[in-house]
Amino acid sequence: MAGITDEQRARAEANKATALARRAAALAAAASIDPEASEHTRGYTYNAMGRQSGATAVATAADSPPLTPVSPRPNTTTVVASERCRRLNFKPCNTANAAGRGASGRYVLLWVQSAQRARHNEALEFAVQRANEHGVPLLAIWGGTAGFPGSSERHLGFIYEGLVELRQTLEATRGIHLLAFAGQPGDVIAAACQGAVECVVDGGYQRILRQWRQRVALEAPCLVSEVESEVVLPMYGPGGGAGRSEPAAATIRPKILSRLVALTAHALEPTLLVRRLPSAAAAVVLLRTATATAATVPGETGGCCGGGGCAMDPFPQLPLWEGVDACLDALDAASGGGVDRSVKRCSDYHVGGEAESHRKLDFFLANLVSRYSRQRNDMALCVQSHLSPHVHYGQISVVYVAHRALAAAAARPSMRRSVDKYLDELVVRRELAINYILTNPHYDQYQGVPRWARKSLAAHASDRRKFVYTLDQFEACATHDPLWNASQRELVVSGKQHNYIRMFWAKKILEWSVGPEEGWRIAIHLNNKFSLDGRDAASYTGVGWCWGLMDRPFPEVPVTGTVRRMSADGMRYKWKEGVASYLQRWGASGGAGGGAGQGIKRSAATATSGTAGVGIRAWAVGAGGAGGGAVGGSGVSGVVVTAPSGPGGSRSAITPQSTPATDPRQRRLEEMFSKRPRMEGGT
């Protein structure tokens, strides 16, 4: 075989020298702005994915407002692991060629979808690093529609509470502008990619999220990269779960635990964006200019900022700067009244946003986690983090939560058992659920239930049932069982259920439906409609578990066959005080004693005497004190609920109540929450 010629060797040396010169120029430009540039720029040298030979140097300080140097802190990093990143297509970056000719993108596009947060966001940091490499600004865009299954005022309101805060945080702390548009996400982002150097998107695993990403990757004229920001162990990385179905937690647990400490050892610090835009208006102008196309009619009134002639014209901009209500109204108008207003927001219990999620995490680690392994299933104590809605919408990083939990266990070894159990639920079982929806095409259909369970349930489908209810009766809390009605009422009113009671809730739907398949559809529908963490991978596996998924056969009984059963009598026997307290808070009778927790009081026509609980966040229920009064004593968040009169009964009418706290612990909680800043335009 002939050796390398002198000409080939010289060309290789020249290419190497050119690459080193470009890298040196980029580092020099960054260092002229940030003395700690070596710490903040090393992150975008980790992976050559999508790097093109025509990448330009980082902009100079004159192109951007002054930046404040950030010194690295212990146990932090700016490096996004390469195993979290993958190309969704093999198109080059949209840059001019070496001669300066050809189409050239004007910005790096960050598609905000599954990771709606400013901190500890691998997709955001990777996009910043890529923008610095190309020497262009970064635009963050969110696209949404009212036509998404389960998109109600409750779900959309929670999202917009987070996006309103995210916009403010990114602009104030990072110089990044978030723009939101009404439209199918795939359409919105494909249009925005027309003017992008490249597009970066966070990780998404449900079928529709994968379809959106695949569509954008096909239609975009530039490189599209996905960064797995929502899992601890990357699904598409080495040893990830995308290629092999895991039958149970026992098989995936060793893979995760063997790397858990290494993957969560360092909190992700922000990378400084070198080239920043002065205002959101400038970001809109840049977007419109870069996506200008002859396909649109010049002078046509469009959605971006009123001008015409850009690919973004079909998509009205949502006014994040005006607040949540304005965004809901704008989306409703854009979709022709498509927002489902029947499912109201539950901001008296759970508020969306990154700041709220971090408050919940701080409260949980400081007050509740030490009791988690012993008391998590006691519905009276509510020893939970209440982070599942925020994790579902990416308002807090699971990697960061695990990092904080492990640090808490290291500081207090006595909490190790509880922290291990919490991380098993948060990380192992959640990522088992993600593995399930990636490897089972029927994860959201009854066919996803294991064959042995479907066979057993089919054999008992004709068994006589003591009670049979319709969807409307289930939704209206109109069954014969007070405990089940209370669990449904908690879901309808607060947007969330206690984890242990949710299993009982779904098991009874299986038992009291016309058939097992109809019961599965009812459980999925109610969970997706009312629960803030509905439509999540963990929700599908949670409901599926009640039909035998990731479980084993049990002794055969009527109706449910060999699928595990749960009974109200068994619940009362195991959690006697817990069930009594739960019924006191959420039951239709209103109760007559004190206890921790948020109080549920009947309407004036049927309420017993006494006062409702103190109006603070429901997730602080674990520290509520005992006391007198009709409902909840000195518990939290009393509300008035009009109980249904039957299958077509009236829905919940929620009115916050408030009385002075008497328990010292409760007063401290009220003081803490009274200092919570209100979001601009929020509720």
Phi, psi and omega per residue, in radians:
M1 nan 2.278 -3.087
A2 -1.167 2.541 3.134
G3 -1.386 3.109 3.140
I4 -1.302 2.328 -3.136
T5 -1.343 2.829 3.106
D6 -1.077 -0.627 -3.134
E7 -1.142 -0.742 3.125
Q8 -1.143 -0.703 3.135
R9 -1.119 -0.727 3.138
A10 -1.135 -0.696 3.133
R11 -1.133 -0.711 3.128
A12 -1.115 -0.728 3.117
E13 -1.127 -0.672 3.133
A14 -1.153 -0.726 3.115
N15 -1.111 -0.698 3.128
K16 -1.131 -0.753 3.133
A17 -1.114 -0.689 3.120
T18 -1.104 -0.766 3.137
A19 -1.100 -0.734 3.123
L20 -1.139 -0.655 3.126
A21 -1.145 -0.727 3.114
R22 -1.106 -0.737 -3.140
R23 -1.114 -0.747 3.136
A24 -1.110 -0.683 3.123
A25 -1.126 -0.711 3.131
A26 -1.125 -0.774 3.133
L27 -1.148 -0.661 3.135
A28 -1.142 -0.723 3.126
A29 -1.126 -0.734 3.132
A30 -1.176 -0.694 -3.125
A31 -1.156 -0.490 3.121
S32 -1.187 -0.326 3.120
I33 -1.754 -0.747 -3.035
D34 -2.144 2.015 3.119
P35 -1.033 -0.436 -3.138
E36 -1.704 0.502 -3.013
A37 -1.038 -0.537 -3.121
S38 -1.071 -0.568 3.114
E39 -1.327 -0.546 -3.003
H40 -1.703 -0.140 -3.137
T41 -1.931 -0.222 -3.109
R42 -1.145 -0.408 -3.086
G43 -1.048 -0.601 -3.079
Y44 -1.629 0.329 2.963
T45 -1.799 -0.055 -2.974
Y46 -1.251 -0.443 -2.954
N47 -2.525 2.253 -3.113
A48 -1.491 0.172 -3.082
M49 -1.020 2.029 3.056
G50 1.410 -0.009 -3.106
R51 -1.254 2.314 -3.120
Q52 -1.936 2.685 -3.111
S53 -1.175 -0.338 -3.119
G54 -1.583 0.177 -3.117
A55 -1.079 2.381 -3.085
T56 -1.575 2.897 3.139
A57 -1.284 2.825 3.130
V58 -1.182 2.537 -3.089
A59 -1.155 2.812 3.141
T60 -1.486 3.015 -3.080
A61 -1.109 -0.459 -3.104
A62 -1.186 -0.328 -3.094
D63 -1.404 -0.243 -2.998
S64 -2.365 2.769 3.005
P65 -1.092 2.815 -3.140
P66 -1.022 2.478 3.114
L67 -1.894 2.535 3.105
T68 -1.632 2.113 3.125
P69 -1.047 2.472 3.115
V70 -2.082 2.095 3.137
S71 -1.430 2.410 3.125
P72 -1.141 2.518 3.138
R73 -1.826 2.803 3.098
P74 -1.044 2.604 3.101
N75 1.027 0.581 3.087
T76 -2.264 2.872 3.117
T77 -2.663 2.726 3.007
T78 -1.900 0.058 -3.050
V79 -1.590 2.168 3.028
V80 -1.572 2.139 -3.074
A81 -1.053 2.370 -3.079
S82 -1.125 -0.472 -3.129
E83 -1.195 -0.213 3.102
R84 -1.485 -0.157 -2.994
C85 -1.973 2.454 3.052
R86 -2.610 2.633 3.087
R87 -1.425 2.380 3.028
L88 -1.649 -0.243 3.005
N89 -2.579 3.088 -3.116
F90 -2.105 0.622 3.069
K91 -1.494 2.633 3.114
P92 -1.314 2.847 3.004
C93 -1.106 2.561 -3.065
N94 -1.466 1.269 3.141
T95 -2.109 2.761 3.080
A96 -1.163 2.649 3.123
N97 -1.295 -3.132 -3.040
A98 -1.065 -0.475 -3.139
A99 -1.500 0.015 3.127
G100 1.446 0.218 -3.123
R101 -1.872 2.801 3.103
G102 1.737 2.940 -3.130
A103 -1.123 2.527 -3.126
S104 -2.460 2.235 3.095
G105 -1.232 2.784 -3.069
R106 -1.902 -0.154 -3.075
Y107 -2.802 2.812 2.913
V108 -1.616 2.323 -3.083
L109 -1.757 2.159 2.997
L110 -1.764 2.004 3.087
W111 -1.506 1.854 3.137
V112 -1.472 2.006 -3.129
Q113 -2.430 -1.223 -3.108
S114 -1.543 -0.356 -3.111
A115 -1.993 1.569 -3.078
Q116 -1.738 1.134 -3.092
R117 -2.641 2.794 -3.126
A118 -1.744 -0.375 -3.079
R119 -1.935 2.559 3.058
H120 0.947 0.817 -3.090
N121 -2.077 1.785 -3.073
E122 -1.090 -0.647 3.128
A123 -1.129 -0.732 3.114
L124 -1.103 -0.828 -3.104
E125 -1.140 -0.683 3.103
F126 -1.112 -0.713 3.127
A127 -1.132 -0.694 3.091
V128 -1.080 -0.773 -3.121
Q129 -1.138 -0.662 3.097
R130 -1.193 -0.674 3.089
A131 -1.096 -0.698 3.095
N132 -1.106 -0.692 3.118
E133 -1.103 -0.718 -3.097
H134 -1.450 -0.232 -3.118
G135 1.235 0.603 -3.124
V136 -2.229 2.864 3.072
P137 -1.248 2.993 3.080
L138 -2.025 2.253 3.030
L139 -1.952 2.296 3.061
A140 -1.856 2.248 -3.077
I141 -2.306 2.370 3.017
W142 -2.074 2.338 3.080
G143 -2.157 2.395 -3.119
G144 -2.670 2.785 -3.097
T145 -2.428 2.712 3.080
A146 -1.402 -0.112 -3.120
G147 -1.486 -0.023 3.136
F148 -1.195 2.366 -3.118
P149 -0.957 2.238 3.127
G150 1.432 0.137 -3.117
S151 -1.381 1.704 3.134
S152 -1.993 3.065 3.087
E153 -1.011 -0.586 -3.140
R154 -1.140 -0.919 -3.097
H155 -1.185 -0.814 -3.124
L156 -1.141 -0.668 3.104
G157 -1.079 -0.714 3.111
F158 -1.116 -0.714 3.104
I159 -1.097 -0.835 -3.077
Y160 -1.218 -0.525 3.019
E161 -1.033 -0.683 3.088
G162 -1.275 -0.709 -3.098
L163 -1.218 -0.643 3.088
V164 -1.050 -0.775 3.111
E165 -1.189 -0.705 -3.125
L166 -1.077 -0.740 3.105
R167 -1.022 -0.812 -3.129
Q168 -1.108 -0.754 -3.091
T169 -1.167 -0.805 -3.124
L170 -1.093 -0.733 -3.135
E171 -1.187 -0.731 -3.047
A172 -1.315 -0.601 -3.007
T173 -1.900 -0.366 -3.037
R174 -2.162 -0.191 -3.061
G175 1.188 0.488 -3.140
I176 -1.967 2.403 -3.070
H177 -1.907 2.200 3.120
L178 -1.721 2.201 3.099
L179 -2.032 2.406 3.139
A180 -2.080 2.428 -3.103
F181 -2.320 2.579 3.078
A182 -1.543 2.147 -3.139
G183 2.797 2.893 3.057
Q184 -1.035 2.235 -3.051
P185 -0.921 -0.712 3.130
G186 -1.080 -0.684 3.122
D187 -1.190 -0.787 -3.107
V188 -1.053 -0.854 -3.055
I189 -1.258 -0.657 3.096
A190 -1.052 -0.665 3.097
A191 -1.188 -0.755 -3.127
A192 -1.164 -0.465 3.135
C193 -1.210 -0.272 -3.112
Q194 -1.076 -0.457 3.136
G195 -1.952 0.256 -3.042
A196 -1.731 2.567 2.975
V197 -1.192 -0.796 3.048
E198 -2.775 2.902 -3.107
C199 -2.137 2.389 3.094
V200 -2.121 2.299 3.141
V201 -2.267 2.628 3.088
D202 -1.336 2.990 -3.068
G203 -1.324 2.421 3.076
G204 -2.438 2.418 -2.968
Y205 -2.130 -0.459 3.064
Q206 -1.101 2.728 -3.025
R207 -0.967 -0.830 -3.073
I208 -1.171 -0.564 3.101
L209 -1.195 -0.686 3.090
R210 -1.164 -0.660 3.127
Q211 -1.141 -0.712 3.078
W212 -1.020 -0.804 -3.102
R213 -1.152 -0.712 3.125
Q214 -1.119 -0.678 -3.141
R215 -1.140 -0.800 3.132
V216 -1.084 -0.725 -3.137
A217 -1.072 -0.603 3.126
L218 -1.308 -0.692 -3.012
E219 -1.564 -0.430 -3.086
A220 -1.192 2.488 3.122
P221 -1.472 0.135 -3.035
C222 -2.357 3.091 3.078
L223 -1.120 2.359 3.038
V224 -2.119 2.155 -3.107
S225 -2.080 2.522 3.087
E226 -1.973 2.330 3.123
V227 -2.040 2.116 -3.093
E228 -1.359 1.585 -3.069
S229 -1.719 -0.108 -2.987
E230 -1.916 0.213 3.127
V231 -2.385 2.773 3.049
V232 -1.428 -0.922 3.092
L233 -1.682 1.952 -3.090
P234 -0.968 2.289 -3.089
M235 -1.190 -0.592 -3.076
Y236 -1.750 0.056 3.114
G237 -1.529 -3.118 3.101
P238 -1.031 2.233 -3.136
G239 1.342 0.138 -3.139
G240 -1.284 3.056 -3.010
G241 -1.738 0.137 -3.052
A242 -1.285 -0.431 -3.017
G243 -1.738 -0.178 -3.064
R244 -2.448 2.281 3.129
S245 -1.323 2.257 3.103
E246 -1.708 2.115 -3.054
P247 -1.303 -0.394 -3.078
A248 -2.786 2.929 3.138
A249 -1.073 -0.537 -3.092
A250 -1.097 -0.456 -3.108
T251 -1.528 -0.543 -3.131
I252 -1.599 -0.376 -3.074
R253 -1.023 -0.830 3.140
P254 -1.056 -0.623 -3.136
K255 -1.133 -0.666 -3.126
I256 -1.376 -0.820 -3.058
L257 -1.146 -0.527 3.140
S258 -1.152 -0.361 -3.115
R259 -2.107 0.041 -3.023
L260 -1.029 -0.837 -3.096
V261 -1.118 -0.769 -3.125
A262 -1.133 -0.678 -3.086
L263 -1.324 -0.347 -3.105
T264 -2.043 0.214 -3.038
A265 -1.182 -0.536 -3.050
H266 -2.157 2.256 3.021
A267 -1.317 2.500 -3.076
L268 -1.417 2.126 3.112
E269 -1.648 2.684 -3.108
P270 -1.268 2.531 2.986
T271 -1.650 2.365 -3.118
L272 -1.259 2.242 3.046
L273 -1.384 2.138 -3.031
V274 -1.348 -0.845 -3.081
R275 -1.822 1.925 -3.056
R276 -2.040 2.657 3.088
L277 -1.590 2.535 -3.027
P278 -1.255 -0.409 -3.058
S279 -2.781 2.906 3.074
A280 -1.139 -0.589 3.101
A281 -1.081 -0.694 3.096
A282 -1.134 -0.605 3.105
A283 -1.143 -0.702 3.117
V284 -1.147 -0.747 3.124
V285 -1.079 -0.767 3.117
L286 -1.074 -0.756 -3.141
L287 -1.077 -0.789 -3.121
R288 -1.174 -0.720 -3.127
T289 -1.138 -0.757 -3.072
A290 -1.253 -0.465 -3.119
T291 -1.780 0.228 3.107
A292 -1.033 2.387 -3.083
T293 -2.530 2.567 3.124
A294 -1.238 -0.202 -3.120
A295 -1.255 -0.341 3.117
T296 -1.708 2.718 -3.065
V297 -1.424 2.165 3.111
P298 -1.006 2.383 3.125
G299 1.481 -0.077 -3.134
E300 -1.191 2.423 3.122
T301 -1.330 2.159 -3.060
G302 -2.078 -2.987 -3.016
G303 -1.572 -0.394 -3.012
C304 -1.205 -1.097 -3.097
C305 -2.546 0.323 3.049
G306 1.733 -0.221 3.118
G307 -1.497 -3.019 -3.132
G308 -2.279 2.931 3.007
G309 1.570 0.543 3.070
C310 -2.394 2.761 -3.078
A311 -1.152 -0.279 -3.119
M312 -1.528 -0.015 -3.075
D313 -0.978 -0.666 -3.088
P314 -1.222 -0.115 -2.998
F315 -2.024 1.869 3.122
P316 -1.103 2.439 3.097
Q317 -1.373 2.393 3.120
L318 -1.587 2.323 -3.010
P319 -1.427 1.334 3.110
L320 -1.031 -0.525 -3.111
W321 -1.217 -0.271 3.133
E322 -1.687 -0.173 3.056
G323 1.904 -3.129 -3.001
V324 -1.153 -0.857 -3.082
D325 -1.056 -0.702 3.135
A326 -1.124 -0.663 3.114
C327 -1.161 -0.751 3.113
L328 -1.078 -0.758 3.136
D329 -1.126 -0.729 -3.133
A330 -1.147 -0.723 3.116
L331 -1.167 -0.684 3.112
D332 -1.079 -0.755 3.134
A333 -1.163 -0.710 -3.114
A334 -1.174 -0.501 -3.101
S335 -1.739 0.145 3.128
G336 1.180 0.732 -3.139
G337 1.377 0.506 -3.060
G338 -1.404 -0.198 -3.136
V339 -1.291 2.210 3.119
D340 -1.338 1.835 -3.093
R341 -1.528 -0.035 -3.095
S342 -1.288 -0.422 3.117
V343 -1.804 1.770 -3.005
K344 -1.343 2.770 3.056
R345 -1.137 2.687 -3.106
C346 -2.156 0.847 -3.076
S347 -1.197 -0.243 3.024
D348 -1.205 -0.270 -3.107
Y349 -2.016 -0.842 -3.081
H350 -2.407 2.132 3.126
V351 -1.857 2.365 3.119
G352 -1.334 2.770 3.071
G353 2.257 2.703 -3.116
E354 -1.183 -0.733 -3.122
A355 -1.086 -0.731 3.133
E356 -1.128 -0.690 3.135
S357 -1.130 -0.653 3.116
H358 -1.252 -0.556 3.046
R359 -1.139 -0.725 3.099
K360 -1.090 -0.755 3.133
L361 -1.093 -0.803 3.131
D362 -1.046 -0.771 -3.132
F363 -1.112 -0.749 -3.118
F364 -1.114 -0.822 -3.110
L365 -1.191 -0.540 -3.110
A366 -1.436 -0.501 -2.953
N367 -2.149 -0.470 -2.918
L368 -2.110 -0.498 -2.956
V369 -1.089 -0.518 -3.125
S370 -1.119 -0.366 -3.130
R371 -1.812 0.057 -2.966
Y372 -1.093 -0.792 -3.066
S373 -1.142 -0.503 -3.087
R374 -1.613 -0.589 -2.901
Q375 -2.153 0.157 -3.046
R376 -1.117 -0.492 -3.094
N377 -1.570 -0.061 3.130
D378 -1.453 1.895 -3.048
M379 -1.213 -0.239 3.104
A380 -1.339 -0.541 -3.046
L381 -1.617 -0.465 3.081
C382 0.968 0.865 3.130
V383 -1.455 1.388 -3.109
Q384 -2.442 2.782 3.122
S385 -1.477 -0.383 -3.112
H386 1.022 0.531 -3.123
L387 -1.618 -0.131 -3.007
S388 -1.016 -0.697 3.081
P389 -1.101 -0.653 -3.130
H390 -1.249 -0.660 3.074
V391 -1.140 -0.697 -3.137
H392 -1.028 -0.730 -3.121
Y393 -1.679 0.169 3.061
G394 1.195 0.482 -3.139
Q395 -1.478 -0.106 3.007
I396 -2.588 2.575 -3.086
S397 -1.495 2.251 3.069
V398 -1.120 -0.631 3.104
V399 -1.078 -0.746 3.139
Y400 -1.192 -0.695 3.098
V401 -1.060 -0.780 3.107
A402 -1.114 -0.696 3.088
H403 -1.019 -0.817 -3.137
R404 -1.175 -0.705 -3.123
A405 -1.148 -0.738 3.107
L406 -1.154 -0.637 3.081
A407 -1.132 -0.675 3.102
A408 -1.132 -0.689 3.116
A409 -1.183 -0.622 3.102
A410 -1.165 -0.626 3.134
A411 -1.299 -0.553 -3.131
R412 -2.305 1.554 -3.077
P413 -0.990 -0.426 3.134
S414 -1.124 -0.333 -3.131
M415 -1.574 0.009 -2.990
R416 -1.020 -0.758 -3.112
R417 -1.088 -0.764 3.135
S418 -1.160 -0.714 3.117
V419 -1.115 -0.726 3.116
D420 -1.049 -0.737 3.132
K421 -1.169 -0.708 3.125
Y422 -1.106 -0.770 3.138
L423 -1.189 -0.508 3.064
D424 -1.117 -0.687 3.106
E425 -1.292 -0.794 -3.045
L426 -1.238 -0.727 -3.005
V427 -1.804 -1.028 -3.005
V428 -1.102 -0.945 -3.061
R429 -1.256 -0.569 3.090
R430 -1.175 -0.742 -3.118
E431 -1.343 -0.399 2.938
L432 -1.121 -0.698 3.102
A433 -1.122 -0.712 3.114
I434 -1.141 -0.709 3.055
N435 -1.018 -0.694 -3.124
Y436 -1.106 -0.808 -3.091
I437 -1.300 -0.351 3.078
L438 -1.384 -0.501 -3.026
T439 -1.891 -0.097 3.131
N440 -2.104 1.864 -3.098
P441 -1.155 -0.241 -3.123
H442 -1.862 0.504 -3.041
Y443 -1.087 -0.474 -3.125
D444 -1.855 0.381 3.109
Q445 -2.273 2.789 -3.123
Y446 -1.080 -0.470 3.122
Q447 -1.098 -0.270 3.100
G448 -1.312 -0.248 3.070
V449 -1.170 2.451 -3.106
P450 -0.955 2.595 -3.067
R451 -1.067 -0.732 -3.123
W452 -1.071 -0.658 -3.135
A453 -1.241 -0.744 3.129
R454 -1.112 -0.667 3.132
K455 -1.138 -0.775 3.139
S456 -1.170 -0.751 3.137
L457 -1.143 -0.646 3.110
A458 -1.145 -0.637 3.125
A459 -1.138 -0.456 -3.117
H460 -1.892 0.208 -3.089
A461 -1.103 -0.503 -3.125
S462 -1.594 0.038 3.114
D463 -1.079 2.543 3.118
R464 -1.241 2.242 3.123
R465 -1.782 2.422 3.134
K466 -1.147 -0.619 -3.125
F467 -2.394 2.456 3.065
V468 -2.354 2.234 -3.104
Y469 -2.212 2.701 3.080
T470 -1.624 3.010 3.089
L471 -1.014 -0.780 -3.123
D472 -1.082 -0.671 3.127
Q473 -1.197 -0.738 3.067
F474 -1.061 -0.821 -3.079
E475 -1.099 -0.571 -3.095
A476 -1.552 0.194 3.136
C477 1.006 0.713 -3.016
A478 -1.937 0.715 3.040
T479 -1.660 3.094 3.139
H480 -1.407 -0.250 -2.983
D481 -1.704 2.004 -3.141
P482 -1.055 -0.608 -3.113
L483 -1.201 -0.745 3.106
W484 -1.142 -0.761 3.119
N485 -1.024 -0.681 3.124
A486 -1.132 -0.697 -3.140
S487 -1.156 -0.690 3.095
Q488 -1.180 -0.666 3.127
R489 -1.130 -0.691 3.077
E490 -1.042 -0.745 -3.134
L491 -1.132 -0.799 -3.095
V492 -1.152 -0.713 -3.028
V493 -1.441 -0.812 -2.979
S494 -1.725 -0.240 -3.129
G495 1.397 0.236 -3.097
K496 -2.799 2.680 3.061
Q497 -2.163 2.647 2.972
H498 -1.069 2.418 -3.016
N499 -1.010 -0.728 -3.071
Y500 -1.257 -0.700 -3.135
I501 -1.209 -0.441 3.127
R502 -1.140 -0.610 3.101
M503 -1.116 -0.791 3.092
F504 -1.070 -0.739 -3.137
W505 -0.983 -0.856 -3.102
A506 -1.269 -0.652 3.124
K507 -1.055 -0.669 -3.119
K508 -1.288 -0.532 3.041
I509 -1.096 -0.720 3.062
L510 -1.028 -0.761 -3.044
E511 -1.297 -0.541 -3.009
W512 -1.848 0.187 3.111
S513 -1.666 2.878 -3.133
V514 -1.016 -0.684 3.131
G515 -2.683 2.920 -3.079
P516 -1.129 -0.646 -3.136
E517 -1.216 -0.712 3.082
E518 -1.117 -0.696 3.096
G519 -1.082 -0.714 3.116
W520 -1.073 -0.772 3.141
R521 -1.109 -0.683 3.134
I522 -1.140 -0.790 -3.120
A523 -1.096 -0.781 3.122
I524 -1.115 -0.740 -3.124
H525 -1.087 -0.854 -3.106
L526 -1.154 -0.708 -3.138
N527 -1.145 -0.781 -3.140
N528 -1.194 -0.574 -3.079
K529 -1.300 -0.759 -2.975
F530 -1.848 -0.489 -3.030
S531 -1.473 2.298 3.124
L532 -1.124 -0.445 3.085
D533 -1.770 0.344 3.054
G534 -1.230 2.924 -3.118
R535 1.112 0.325 3.134
D536 -1.772 2.764 3.107
A537 -0.995 -0.740 -3.133
A538 -1.155 -0.498 3.094
S539 -1.203 -0.738 3.137
Y540 -1.139 -0.728 3.120
T541 -1.289 -0.535 3.098
G542 -1.127 -0.801 3.063
V543 -1.178 -0.730 3.141
G544 -1.050 -0.618 3.115
W545 -1.027 -0.632 3.135
C546 -1.205 -0.253 3.045
W547 -1.839 0.198 3.050
G548 1.861 -0.056 -3.129
L549 -1.140 2.307 3.121
M550 0.983 0.529 3.089
D551 -2.262 -3.095 -3.128
R552 -2.109 2.840 3.071
P553 -1.191 2.549 3.080
F554 -2.050 2.969 3.099
P555 -0.933 2.423 -3.004
E556 -1.245 2.384 3.106
V557 -2.388 2.873 3.100
P558 -1.076 2.718 3.054
V559 1.239 -1.030 -3.060
T560 -1.655 -0.044 3.088
G561 1.055 -2.203 -3.124
T562 -1.679 0.152 3.078
V563 -1.412 2.402 -3.102
R564 -0.947 2.457 3.118
R565 -1.919 2.773 2.961
M566 -2.385 2.417 -3.107
S567 -2.162 2.712 3.084
A568 -1.124 -0.646 3.124
D569 -1.115 -0.719 3.096
G570 -1.122 -0.669 3.089
M571 -1.099 -0.777 -3.121
R572 -1.171 -0.617 3.128
Y573 -1.187 -0.715 -3.078
K574 -1.377 -0.649 -3.069
W575 -2.260 1.090 -3.045
K576 -1.007 -0.939 -3.131
E577 -1.209 -0.629 -3.140
G578 -1.118 -0.761 3.123
V579 -1.130 -0.721 3.134
A580 -1.081 -0.762 3.131
S581 -1.180 -0.669 3.133
Y582 -1.120 -0.762 3.096
L583 -1.129 -0.565 3.116
Q584 -1.143 -0.635 -3.129
R585 -1.406 -0.759 -2.966
W586 -2.004 -0.116 -3.113
G587 -1.301 2.785 -3.080
A588 -1.247 -0.425 -3.066
S589 -1.339 -0.306 3.096
G590 1.526 -0.404 3.093
G591 1.346 2.992 -3.111
A592 -2.433 0.221 -3.094
G593 -2.307 3.092 3.139
G594 -1.512 -2.967 3.098
G595 2.532 2.865 3.120
A596 -1.284 2.669 2.984
G597 2.052 3.005 -3.125
Q598 -1.394 2.339 -3.067
G599 -1.524 2.492 3.017
I600 -2.015 2.096 -3.100
K601 -2.035 2.451 3.110
R602 -1.165 2.869 3.056
S603 -1.147 2.920 -3.001
A604 -1.003 -0.505 -3.077
A605 -1.223 -0.452 -3.042
T606 -2.214 -0.026 -3.038
A607 -1.276 2.550 3.018
T608 -1.492 3.018 -3.110
S609 -1.247 2.803 3.109
G610 2.129 3.141 -3.081
T611 -2.052 2.709 3.104
A612 -1.471 3.053 -3.059
G613 -1.331 3.080 -3.117
V614 -1.345 2.461 -3.023
G615 -1.466 1.284 2.983
I616 -2.157 3.082 -3.009
R617 -1.033 2.437 -3.095
A618 -1.129 -0.466 -3.072
W619 -1.286 -0.092 3.052
A620 -1.580 0.228 -3.024
V621 -1.054 -0.482 -3.080
G622 -1.079 -0.377 -3.132
A623 -1.804 0.139 -3.130
G624 -1.127 2.627 -3.114
G625 -1.765 2.934 3.064
A626 -1.432 2.793 3.124
G627 3.052 3.085 -3.133
G628 -1.476 -2.929 -3.139
G629 1.786 2.858 -3.053
A630 -1.197 -0.736 -3.001
V631 -2.400 2.029 2.932
G632 1.424 -0.135 -3.141
G633 0.936 -2.140 3.096
S634 -1.694 0.604 3.094
G635 -1.334 -2.769 -3.016
V636 -2.077 2.716 2.971
S637 0.837 1.201 3.014
G638 -1.251 2.475 3.101
V639 -2.400 2.807 3.030
V640 -1.772 2.222 -3.134
V641 -2.159 2.168 3.029
T642 -1.448 1.946 -3.068
A643 -1.245 2.561 3.138
P644 -1.216 2.593 3.118
S645 -1.642 -0.026 -3.123
G646 2.874 -2.866 -3.106
P647 -0.970 -0.573 3.135
G648 -1.880 0.444 -3.054
G649 -1.121 2.920 -3.117
S650 -1.201 2.635 -3.111
R651 -1.488 3.022 -3.057
S652 -1.132 2.271 3.006
A653 -1.935 1.971 -2.920
I654 -1.781 2.211 3.091
T655 -2.332 1.983 3.137
P656 -1.077 2.461 3.071
Q657 -2.060 2.755 -3.135
S658 -2.691 2.302 3.011
T659 -2.375 2.762 -3.098
P660 -1.070 2.449 3.078
A661 -1.339 2.481 3.122
T662 -1.907 -0.541 -3.138
D663 -1.317 2.334 -3.119
P664 -0.996 -0.675 3.135
R665 -1.122 -0.658 3.137
Q666 -1.164 -0.675 3.129
R667 -1.100 -0.701 3.123
R668 -1.102 -0.691 3.102
L669 -1.106 -0.762 3.130
E670 -1.077 -0.707 3.139
E671 -1.096 -0.696 -3.128
M672 -1.132 -0.802 -3.069
F673 -1.349 -0.415 3.112
S674 -1.186 -0.323 3.131
K675 -1.570 0.011 -3.115
R676 -1.175 2.091 -3.126
P677 -1.154 2.488 3.085
R678 -1.417 2.498 3.088
M679 -1.371 2.644 3.109
E680 -1.055 2.082 3.102
G681 1.291 0.086 -3.113
G682 -1.375 -3.078 -3.092
T683 -1.849 nan nan
